[in-house]
Amino acid sequence: MLIGDVARRSGVSARMLRHYESLGLVRPTGRTGSGYRRYADEDIRRIFHIESLRSLGLSLRDVGRALDDPGFAPAELVEDLILRTRERIAAETELLTRLRRIDAAEPAGWEEVLRVVALLQALESKSPGARQRAALSAGEDAAVPVEALVEAVLGESDPIVAGALRWALAQSGGDGTALLAEGLDSSAAEVRERAVRSLAELPDGTATALLRDALGHPDAVVRRYAALALGARGVADAVPTLIDMIVGATNDADAADALGALANGSAPVGSPAPVNGPALADRIAAGLVDRLAQEDIGPDARRRLTQALADVPGGTASRALEALARDEDRAVALTATYILKLRDTR
């Protein structure tokens, strides 16, 4: 069979067949009287073997070794091919993600495309300063897609940079809540914390709903950040968790402040409609008193609970403090007496 026939049958061009011959991969059986290469059936089978091995990603050098070296073991080479293929897929996936993010930014021209690319690269920089500058720049003109900001904030370990990223995310105006909700379900505790802290800075109703749900999260850290955020928004559902924080001495001062703000109806403007006023103040006071009465509450926790009553207005809190002023625990009694005197001067 002549080279043209082999090319048609194998799908390999005559030029490539000559290249294979120059490398020693294929050796025609002989030549015709006119000097044309003649290939036997065995040569055709070898060409198909070469193409099969090339389809796996082997170089022509490795193809020659595989076909001609009796001691050639494919296992190590296949493992290397798997590794290189994974690296190539990861690189292509990263490129696809970047292209999608550029497309989401809806750039008006190539100058804007380059600016978005620069910001995306800066968010991935090893320099915390560069990442912080990128976050601040993204927050100023929202050039970076929300997806990129969420990914950055969920992976950011530097607290200063993380704060800038949360600010940029809040300023972006995009809907990052669904992606942050996925972060709440992460297997990594640090990612869950970053997700709830980011949700706490998003003022919309969807974020508030997710924070309400987070009050029942199995991760105590998530529950605490959610409660503090909801307390600042005037959401009464946070009260039980805030009281638990005071008992457990975990961000207890912040929790007491949040309870005080709730009891006084001082949620920030724009918060979801809070359940505040005298009814909520009495509810908070009753919750604190109930915990004070529990037998498993230690003296330090009882003192913190008593202190938390200081900023809770209303008759329920006052009556509780009057009773606590006669408490057997001198520290609790002195704390309650001092708070009552402060209330009398208001």
N, C-alpha and C positions, 0 to 999 in steps of 0.2 A: 504494500500500500504506500502510495506516494504522500508527500507532506501535505498537499492540498486536500487529499482524501481524509487524512488523519485530522486535519484542522476542522473539516466539516463534521466529522463523526464525533470528535471529542469536545468541540466547542472552544478549543484552545487555538489562538491565532498562530499562523505559521511563524510570525516574528517571535512569539513567546516560545514556540517549540525550538526555534534556533537558539534562544536564550537558555532554555533548559539544557540543550546539547552543549553549549559553551561552558556551563557549570558542571557538566558531567552527570546530570540527573537522568538524561535520556540518551541512549546510544543507538542510533538506527542500525538495524541488522546488516545493512549493506547499501550499495548504490547500484543504480541501473547502469547500462552501458553508456548512457548519456551523462552520468554523474549525478543523477537525482537520488536523494535519500529514499531508502526503502525501509518501511516499518513493518515488523511482524506483529501478530496478535499479542504476543507477550509485551511488546513495546507499548501497544495501545493500553493494555491493562495497567502498566506502570504509570502511564500518563494519567489515567483515572485515579490511581492511588495518590499521585502527587497532588491533584486537584482536591481530593478528599481531605488530605492532611492540611493543605493550605486553607481550606474552609474552616478549620479549627483555630486558625490564627498562627500556625507554625511558620517560621521563616523558611526560606528555601534551603538555608544551611541545615536547619533542624530536620527538614523533610529528607534531605540526603542522608543524614545520620540515621533517621528512623528506617529508611528503606535498605540501607547498605551495611549498617553496623549490627552484627548478630548479637552483640552484648548490650544493645541500646535498650534501656528500661524506660517506658513511657510515663511511669507514675510521677516522677519528680517534675518532668516537663509539663504534664497535664496540670499539676498543682500550681506551677508557675503561670500557666495560661489562665487558670481560674482567677488567680490573684490579679493579674494584669487586666483581665476582663472586668472584674469588679471595680478596679480603679478607674477604668475607662467609663464604665456605666455611672460611677459616682461623679466623675468630671462632667459627663454629658448631662446628668440630672441637675447638677449645680448650674450649668449653663442654661438649661431650660428654665429653671426657677428664676434666674436673673432676667432672662428675656421676658418671662411672664410679668415680672414685677415692673420692668421698664414699660411694658405694654399697659399695665394697670395705671401707671402714672400719666398716661396719655400725653406724652411729650409733643410739643408743637413743632419742634425742629431738632436738628442734630445737636445743636448747642445744649438744648435741654436734656437730650438723651445722654450726652457726655456728663452733664452735671448729676443726673440721677445715678449713672454708673459710678461716678466718683464718690457719691454719698454712700452707696451700697458697699463699695470697697472700704470706705472709712469705717463703716459700722462693723466690719469684720477685721479691722486692724488689731494688731497685738498691743498697740499703745492705748491705754485708757484715755489719755488726753485727746487723741484723735477720734476715738469713739464718742467721747463727750461732745466734742465740737460738731461731729456729724449729727448727733441727736438734737442739739440745740438748733442747728441749721435746718434739720428736717422739720422741727416744730415751728419754725418761723414761716416757712412757705409750703409745708405739706407736700414736698416733692417726692418723698419716699412713700411707697405704698404701705398701707397699714399692716399687711402681712409681714413685711420686712421688719417693721418696728416691733411687732409682737414677738417674732422670732428672736430679735435682738434682746428685748427686755427679759424674755424667759430664760435666755442663756447668759445673762450678764451677772458676773460675780462681784464686780466693783460697785460698792454702794453709791458712790457719787455718780458714776455713769448710769447706774440703774435709775437713780432719781431723775436724771436728765431724760432718759428714755421714757419713763412713765409720763413726764411732763409733755414730751413730744407726742406721745400716743394720745393723751387727753386733748392736745391742741389740734390733732390731725382731723378731727371731725369724722373720721371713718369708723366703720363698724368693726371694731376688733374684739367685741365681747364674745363672739362664738369661738374664736381662736383661744381667747383667754380661758373660756370655760373648759376647753380641752386640756389646758394646762393644769386646771384644778384636779384633773383625773390622772395626772402624770404619776409614774411610779417613783419619781425623784422628789423628795421632800422639798428641796430648795426651789424646784420649778413650781411646785404647788404654792409655796409662799410668794414667789414673784408674781404668780398669776393673780392671787387674791389681793396683793398690794396694788397691782395695776388696776384691777377692777374698782378698788376703793377710790381711785382718782378719776374714774369715768363718771360723769354726773347724770347720765341718762337713766331712764327707767329700766331698761334691760339689764344694766349693770346692777341696779338695786335689787331686781328680782333674783339675779344670780347670787348676790350676797345674802339674800334671805335664805335661799336654798343651802348656801354654804354654812349656815348656822347648824345644820345637821351633818356636816362633813365629818368623816371618821378622823381626820387630822385635826388635833386640838389647835395647832398654830393657825390653820385656815379658819377655824371657828372664831378664834380671838380677833384676828384682823377683820373678819367680816363684821363681828359685833361692834368693834370700834368705829368702823366706817358707817354702819347703820345707825349707831348712836348719834354720830355727827349729822346724819340726815334726818333725825327725828323719828326713827322707826322703832316703835316700842317692842317689837319682836326680839330685839337685842338684849333686853333687860336680864333675862335669866343667865345668859352667857357672861354678861358684864359682871353680874354678882359672883358667878363662879370664878372669874378672874381675880376679883378682890379676895375671895377666900383662898385661892391658890397662890396669891402674891405674884401673879404674872401680869406685868403691865397694870398693876392694881391702881396706881395713881391715875393713869389714863382712863381706866375703866370707871373710876369714881368721878372723874371730870365728865365723862360721857353721860353717866347717870344723872349728874347734876344738871347738865345741859338739857337732857330729856325732861327732867322733872320741872324745870323752869320754862320749858317751851321755847328754847333758844336755838332751835335748828336753823341752819343757814337758809337764806332766801333761795328759792328754787328747789328745795328738797321736796320729795314726795310728801303728800299730806300727812303730817305727823299726828299721832294720837297723844296730845299733850294736855296741859291744864291740870286742875286739881285732881281729877280722877287718876291720871297717870302718876302724879306725884305721890298720891296715897298708895297706888299699886307698887311703886318702887320702894316706898318706905316699908310696906307690908312684906315685900320680898326680902328686904334686908333683915327685918325683925324675925322672919321665919328661919332664916339661916342662922341668926344669932341664937335661936332656941334649940338648934340641933346639938345633940350630945357629942357628936364627933368633931365639932368645931373647936380648934385649939385657942389658947388665949391671944396669940398674935392675930389670928384671923378675926376673932371677936373684936379686937381693938380696931382693925382696919374697917370692919363693917360698921362700927360705931362712927368712925371718922367719916365714912361715906354718907352718913345721915346729915352731915353738916350743911350740904348744899341742897337738901331735899326740903322744899317748903311744905306747909300744911299741917293739919292737926295730927295725923297719924305719925309723922316723924317727930313732932314735939312730944307727944305722949310716950313714944318709944324712948326718947332721950331722957325724959323725966324718970322713967322706970330704970333705965340704965344708970342714971346718976346714983342709984342705990344698989348697984350691982355688987356682988361679993368680990369680983375682981377689981382691985383698987385702980388699976390702970384704966380699965373700961369706965369705971365710975368717974374718975377725974376727967377723962376725955369727954364724957357726956356732959358733965357739969360745965366745963369750959365752953363747949359748943352752945349750951343753953344760954350762957351769959352773952355770947356773941349774938345770938338770935334776939335777945332782949334789947340789944343796942341798935338793931337795924330799924 
